[in-house]
Amino acid sequence: MSENTDNNWISFSDIMTGLMIIFLFISISYMLEVQKKKEERDTIVKDFNSVKTELYHEIKKEFENDFKNWEVILDKDLSIKFKNPDVLFASGESNIRPYFESILESFLPRYFEILLKEKYKNKISEIRIEGHTDNVPAPKFNNDPYIANLILSQKRALEVIKYFRNTLYFQNLNNKDLKTVEFLMTANGLSFGHTVDRDGNFTINSNQEIDKKKSRRVEFRIVTKSEKLIDEILKNMKNES
């Protein structure tokens, strides 16, 4: 009886040892997976910062003097904002003013020449042309003020793209670059969701009065692939927690 008890005890000990080894391997595998994900995240964040920084400095170097003359702001988020009143749109209108047209003639070819460089082609996921409006209703487009201005802001972005497609630079693009531009470039109408105050700050944050003239604008914005990956990482991290 004692011998059977010892044998059972030995078997039970072996089972417990085996389970401990299995749990140990599971723990090690989990830690390795966590470390791998952390390294991947760190690489993406590093790549994200590197690409954005490089693009920022290259655009800044190319347009530094012009941006001063044109009254343009280049933000670290790679958005380009035009402040000169002669560039902005008339109330309720989407047609491009002559001065803005002369700026676009110089700006667009050089801007896209940078973005189409081989080193950036796999780094950019979207080139946004964003249209904005003030908060004045535009009933000729829709009875709902927000929808009306959504249509108007979209038309403003579209007018810039239409102008670009009619330039000699665009028409002389090789087939590969043409497909790349058409894949990356988007027209985004944002209605009066991003109105700005006289200092150019979003009124939703500043709680200041809307500057109607400055709000009637088009902005250019680059979205990198790493930027979208970071958004995905943040979502995954939220789900994991």
N, C-alpha and C positions, 0 to 999 in steps of 0.2 A: 504493500500500500504506500509505504514511504517512497519506494523507488518510482512508482507511477506519479506521485506528487512532485518529485524532483524533475522528472521528465516533462511534466506539464509546465512546471515553472520555467524550465529552460526554454521550452517552445514559446511561452508567453514573452520571455525576455528577448528572444530572437525577433518576435513579431514587433515588439516595441522598438527595438534597435532599427529594424527595417523601416518602420514608420518614421522614426526620427530622421533617418537618412533621406527618406523621400521628402519630408517637410523641409529638410535642409536644402536639398536640390531645388525645391520649389521656391524657397526664400531667395536663394542665390540667383535663380533665373529671373525672379521678379525684380531684384535689385539691379541686375544687369540690364533688364528691359527699361527700368526707370532711368538708369544712367544713359542708356542709348537714346531714349527720348529727350533727355536733358541736353545731350550733346547735339542732337539734331536741332532742337529749339535754339540753342546757343549759336549754331552755325547759321540758321535762318535769320536770326536777329542780327548777327554780325554782317551777313550778306546784305540784308535789308538796309542797314545803316550805311554800309559801304557804297551801295548802288545809289542811294538817295543823295549821299554826300558828293559823290563823283558827278552825278547829273547836275546837282545844284551849282557846283563850282564851274562846270563847263558852260552851263547856260549863263551864269553870271559873267564869266570872262568874255563870252561872245557878245553879250548885249549890255555890258556895264555902262558904256557911254550913252547908248541909245535909250536905255531904260530911264536914265536921268532926264533926257530930253523929252521922252514920251510920257513921263510921269507914271512909270510902271513899277510895281512892287513884285519882287520875286521872294516868295516865302520858302522857309526850309521844308515845308510839306510839298514843294514843287508846284505850287499854284502861282499863276501869273495874273496880276490884277491891274487893270488900267484905271487911272484916276482922273485923267484930263477930261474936263467936261465936254470938249469937242469930240471926244472919242465915244462918249456914252450916247445912249439912244434917246430919241424924243419920246415924250409920254405917249404910250399906246401904240408906238411904231416899232417896226423891226428892221427897217432899211438902214444899211450901213452908211454913216456919214463920210464925206470925202476925206477928211483928215484921218479917220480910222482906216479907211481903205488904203491910204498912202502908207500907213504904219504896217498894215497887214502885208502889203506888197513886199516890204523889206523883212518883216518878222517871220512870216510863215516858212519861206524856203530855208532860212538859216536854222530855225527851230526844228523843223523836221529833218534837216541834214544831220543834226546832232542825234536825234532820236532813232534814226535809221542806221546809225553806226553798228557794225557787227557786234561790238562788245555789249550793246544794249538790247539787241533784238530778242534775246531769250530772257531778258530781265523785266521787260515792260508788259503789263497785261492790258492796259487801257490808256488811251490819250483822250481825255474828256474836254469837250468844248461845252461849257456850262452857261446857259442863259438865265438871267435874273430880271426881276421887275420890282417896281415899287408896289405899294398897297392900294393904288388907285384902281377902282373897278374898270374893266374893259368889256362892257356889255355887247360890243360888236362880235366878240368871240364866244361868249357864253353868259348866261344869267347868273351863274355861280361865280363870284369874284375870284375865288382861288383857281377854279378850272379855267376861267378866262385868262388869267395871268399865267397859268401853266402852259396854255396854248401859245400865248405871246412870248413867253421865255423860250419855249422850244423853237419858235420861229426865229428868234434872235440867234440862237445857236446854229440853226440850219442855214441862216444867211451867211454866216462865217464859213461854214463848210462849202456852201455853194460857191462863194467867192474863191475859196482855196482850189476847188476842183476846176475852176476856169483859168487858173494861173498857168503860165508857161512851165513853171517848175513842176506842177502836178502832172501836166500833160506829157512832160518829158521823162517821167519816172519809168524805170524799167519794170517789166511785168512782175518781178519778185517784190520790189519795193511797193509797187502799186497795191498788190494783194495784202502786203503787210499793213500799209496805211489804212486800207479799207477794213481790215480785220480789227485794228486797234482803235480807230477813231470813232467816237460816239458823240451824239448831240444830246445833251441833257437839259431839259427845262425844269427849273426849280421854283417857278412861280415867285411868290413873295416870301417864301420860307426862309430865305437867307438875306433879308434886307439889312442894310448897314446904316450906322449913324454917320455924323459928319467926320468922325475920326477913322471911319472905315471898319469899325468893329461891328460884329453881328448884334443887332438890336435885341435879340433874344437873351444875349448875355449882358449887354451893357445897360439895358432898360432905358436907353436914351431915345429921343425922337428920331424917327426915320428920316434919313437924308434921301429924298426921292430921286434927285439927280444921280447920286452915286450908286443908288440901288439898281438903276436901269443899266445893266452892264452885261458883258460876257467875260468869263474867266477861262483860262487854260489850266488843266490839271493833269499830272502824270500819276498813274497808279502802277506801282511795281508789282511783280508777281510775288515777291517776298511779303509785300504788304497784305495781300490776300491770304498767304500762308499763315501769317501771324494772326490774322482774324480767325482762321481755322484752328490754330493752336489754342487761342484764348477760349474758343467755344469748347474744345476738347477738355481743356483744363477745368472749365466750369462744370462740364458733365462728370469728370472724374471726381470732383469734390462733392 
